[in-house]
Amino acid sequence: MREKIQKFMVGRYGFDNLSRVCLTVTVVLMIASMLLRSQSLYLLGIFVLAYCYYRAFSRNIAKRQREREAFGRIRSQGALRWHRWKARQEQKKLYRFFTCPQCRQNVRVPRGKGKICITCPKCRSEFIRKS
């Protein structure tokens, strides 16, 4: 039986990280549809599952690889945003963040210094804020 499955999958794309994410999303949607008794979530889960198997059995390997690369770029951008947000949340204990009124550049200044004159490092404009 295993040999038949292996022969069937020859020349097909198979499963990758995007497929694993699709399967995880399917499980989450199915559980949510059971808890919320929502048929639309159930149908969405079925659609995601069908897409996952469509990708796995596809013979258009180049297109599946482009999809995987696009997914990787989106995933890395999301991870980068998450790490930036997390670092900024940790810095909020020691610093205040202001936006320059001229160029919209974010400026970080130490907390607890009272009313200070902030010089934007990008456009050199000065503005006064309370830290």
C-alpha positions in Angstrom: 0.0 0.0 0.0 2.8 2.4 0.9 4.5 1.7 -2.4 1.3 2.6 -4.3 1.0 5.9 -2.4 4.7 6.7 -3.2 4.2 5.9 -6.9 1.1 8.1 -6.9 3.0 11.0 -5.4 5.9 10.9 -7.9 5.9 14.1 -9.8 3.5 15.8 -7.4 4.3 18.7 -5.1 3.5 17.2 -1.7 3.2 18.9 1.7 5.3 21.9 2.9 5.1 24.6 5.6 2.2 26.3 3.9 0.3 23.0 3.8 0.9 22.5 7.5 -0.4 26.0 8.3 -3.5 25.3 6.1 -4.1 22.1 8.0 -3.7 23.9 11.4 -6.1 26.6 10.2 -8.6 23.9 9.1 -8.5 22.3 12.6 -9.0 25.6 14.3 -11.9 26.5 12.0 -13.5 23.1 12.5 -13.3 23.4 16.3 -14.6 27.0 16.2 -17.5 25.9 14.0 -18.4 23.2 16.5 -18.2 25.6 19.5 -20.0 28.5 17.8 -22.3 26.3 15.7 -21.4 28.2 12.6 -21.9 26.6 9.3 -19.9 29.4 7.5 -16.8 28.6 9.6 -17.3 24.9 8.7 -17.5 25.6 5.0 -14.5 27.9 5.2 -12.6 25.0 6.9 -13.6 22.6 4.2 -12.4 25.1 1.6 -9.0 25.5 3.2 -8.7 21.7 3.5 -9.5 21.3 -0.2 -7.0 23.9 -1.1 -4.3 22.2 1.0 -4.9 18.9 -0.8 -5.1 20.6 -4.2 -1.6 22.0 -3.5 -0.3 18.6 -2.3 -1.5 16.7 -5.3 -0.6 19.4 -7.9 1.9 18.7 -10.6 2.6 22.4 -11.2 5.6 22.4 -8.9 7.0 25.8 -10.0 3.7 27.5 -9.1 3.6 25.8 -5.7 7.1 26.9 -5.0 6.3 30.5 -5.9 3.3 30.3 -3.5 5.6 28.8 -0.8 8.1 31.6 -1.3 5.4 34.3 -1.1 4.1 32.7 2.1 7.7 32.7 3.5 8.0 36.4 2.7 4.7 37.2 4.4 5.6 35.0 7.4 9.0 36.7 7.8 7.5 40.2 7.6 5.0 39.2 10.2 7.7 37.8 12.5 9.7 41.0 12.0 6.8 43.2 12.9 6.1 41.0 16.0 9.7 41.4 17.2 9.7 45.1 16.6 6.5 45.5 18.5 7.8 43.3 21.3 11.0 45.3 21.5 9.1 48.6 21.6 6.9 47.3 24.4 9.9 46.5 26.4 11.4 49.9 25.7 8.3 51.7 26.8 9.4 51.2 30.4 12.4 53.5 29.9 11.5 55.6 26.9 8.7 57.7 25.4 8.1 57.7 21.7 7.0 60.8 19.8 6.3 61.5 16.1 8.0 64.5 14.5 5.3 66.9 13.3 7.3 67.8 10.2 8.5 64.5 8.8 6.6 61.9 10.8 9.8 60.2 12.0 9.5 58.3 15.3 11.8 59.8 18.0 12.7 58.0 21.3 13.4 60.0 24.4 14.1 59.0 28.0 11.1 59.0 30.4 10.9 61.3 33.4 12.9 64.3 32.1 10.0 66.7 32.3 9.3 69.2 29.5 12.1 68.9 26.9 13.0 70.2 23.5 13.3 67.3 21.1 15.3 67.6 17.9 14.3 65.3 15.1 17.4 63.4 13.9 16.0 63.2 10.3 14.8 66.8 9.5 16.4 68.7 12.5 13.1 70.4 13.4 12.6 71.1 17.1 9.4 70.5 19.1 8.6 70.5 22.8 7.0 67.6 24.6 6.7 66.3 28.2 8.6 63.1 28.7 
